[in-house]
Structure formats: C-alpha cells, structure tokens
Amino acid sequence: MDKPQAENRSAYRVLRPITTRWSDNDAYGHVNNVVYYSWFDTAVNAYLIEQGALDIHNSETIGLVVETHCNYFSPLAFPEPITVGLRVEKMGTSSVRYALAIFGQSALAVAQGHFVHVYVDAVTRVPVPLPEKLKTVLEPLL
C-alpha cells in the first residue's frame, strides 16, 4: 500500500473556515484526533444546510455515517485557524463518499480522509435513493 500524500487546497471544491477551541487540545498540547472527525461532520452538514439540501428538523431523508477514515500528516493546536476542504468522491444510489481535508496555514493538508453517508428515511432508517435536491447540490462537488 502506498503511503498517503497530503493534497493541496486546490483539490477541494468547498473550503470552510473553522475556529479551533481551547478544548480541542489534548494533554499532548495538540488537537486530539477525534476533533478532526467533528470538523469533517461540521463541514459536510453545514454545507448541506446552507445549500437547502438538509433541514435537520424536518428532512424526510438524512445521512448516517457508515464509514470514516483519516490520515494525519502534521499537528495543529489552539488557537490556530483552520480550513476544512470538501469534495464528493462518489455518489451511489443511496450513498455519498465525501473527501475531506484539514488545512492549517500551509497549502498542504495537515489531515485528510473521508466520510461515507448512507441516506435513509428519517423515521424508518431504511436506505432510500438520494433526493434530487441533494444530487443537484452535490454534483458540482464531484
């Protein structure tokens, strides 16, 4: 298996600034690994909400995370400003694989990974085809 390489900001269609918090740092003085997943989740869902593809209180279809992955290349620490990069790697019938990256001050990612969401009926949790509005919002990110 080839060693993952940090990608450039330009590889991502959407860039979202996020503010680090004091509580993001762990006992080792850098941002704890689990925080990166929170940033991934925030970037995806904020984008979908802003684009009108997700209403967290009333949507009939929601995305459940079924797979996550992250490679870490260099540390971050509060109060460093960060940017999350987002693109879509693949859209299936009921799932989407989002590629995500975290950027500090450099053009190269300090961490990058993916989320796979399976879209399900909000009540029954049974997979459903991607809603047309969601596909319309995500196609430009492919």
C-alpha positions in Angstrom: 0.0 0.0 0.0 1.3 3.4 -1.0 1.8 6.0 1.8 -0.9 8.7 1.6 0.3 12.1 0.4 -1.1 15.4 1.6 -3.2 17.1 -1.0 -3.3 20.8 -1.9 -6.2 23.1 -1.1 -6.9 23.4 -4.8 -8.1 19.7 -4.8 -11.2 20.7 -2.8 -14.3 22.4 -4.2 -15.5 23.9 -1.0 -13.3 25.5 1.7 -14.9 26.2 5.1 -13.1 28.2 7.9 -13.4 26.8 11.4 -12.2 28.2 14.6 -10.2 25.9 16.9 -11.2 25.9 20.6 -9.2 25.7 23.8 -10.9 22.3 24.5 -9.7 20.9 21.1 -6.2 20.5 22.5 -5.3 17.3 24.4 -2.8 16.5 27.1 0.0 16.4 24.5 -0.7 20.0 23.5 -2.2 19.5 20.1 -5.7 19.0 18.6 -6.9 15.5 19.6 -7.6 13.1 16.7 -11.3 12.8 17.4 -11.8 16.5 16.8 -10.9 16.1 13.2 -13.9 13.9 12.7 -16.1 16.6 14.3 -14.7 19.1 11.8 -15.4 16.7 8.9 -19.0 16.3 10.1 -19.5 20.0 10.6 -18.2 20.9 7.1 -20.5 18.3 5.4 -23.6 19.1 7.3 -23.2 22.9 7.3 -22.7 22.8 3.5 -25.9 20.7 3.1 -27.9 23.0 5.4 -26.6 26.2 3.6 -27.5 24.7 0.2 -31.0 23.8 1.3 -30.4 20.0 1.0 -30.8 19.3 4.7 -33.2 20.6 7.3 -32.1 18.9 10.5 -35.6 19.2 12.0 -37.8 18.4 9.0 -36.0 16.5 6.3 -37.6 13.2 5.3 -34.1 11.9 4.3 -31.0 12.0 6.5 -27.4 10.9 6.0 -26.0 8.4 8.5 -22.2 7.9 8.7 -21.3 4.3 7.9 -17.6 4.7 7.3 -14.9 7.2 8.3 -11.1 7.4 7.8 -8.4 10.0 8.4 -4.7 10.2 7.8 -2.7 12.7 9.9 0.3 14.5 8.4 1.2 17.2 10.9 -0.3 18.6 14.2 -2.5 21.6 14.9 -3.0 23.4 18.1 -5.4 26.1 19.5 -5.5 29.0 18.6 -4.5 28.1 15.0 -7.2 29.0 12.4 -8.1 26.1 10.1 -10.0 25.4 6.9 -11.8 22.3 6.0 -11.8 21.2 2.4 -14.8 19.3 1.0 -15.5 17.5 -2.3 -17.5 14.5 -3.4 -15.6 11.4 -4.5 -18.6 9.2 -5.4 -22.4 9.3 -5.5 -24.2 6.0 -5.4 -27.9 5.2 -5.4 -28.3 5.9 -1.7 -24.8 6.8 -0.5 -22.2 9.6 -0.9 -18.5 9.4 -0.2 -17.2 12.8 0.8 -13.4 13.6 0.7 -12.3 16.0 3.4 -9.1 17.7 4.4 -8.0 19.9 7.2 -5.6 22.8 6.4 -3.6 25.0 8.7 -1.5 27.9 7.4 0.0 25.7 4.6 -1.5 24.9 1.2 -1.0 21.2 2.0 -3.4 19.3 4.2 -2.4 18.5 7.7 -5.0 15.7 7.7 -7.3 14.2 5.1 -9.9 11.5 5.0 -13.4 10.6 4.1 -17.0 10.1 5.3 -19.5 7.8 3.7 -23.1 8.7 4.3 -25.9 6.4 3.6 -29.1 8.3 3.1 -32.1 6.8 4.9 -35.7 7.6 5.7 -35.6 9.8 8.8 -38.3 7.7 10.5 -37.6 4.1 9.4 -33.9 4.4 8.9 -34.2 2.3 5.7 -31.9 3.4 2.8 -33.6 5.5 0.2 -32.4 6.9 -3.2 -30.6 10.2 -2.9 -33.1 13.1 -3.1 -33.0 15.2 -6.3 -32.1 18.3 -4.3 -29.2 16.6 -2.7 -27.9 15.3 -6.0 -28.2 18.8 -7.5 -26.2 20.3 -4.6 -23.5 17.6 -4.7 -22.9 17.2 -8.4 -20.8 20.3 -8.7 -18.5 18.9 -5.9 -17.6 15.7 -7.9 
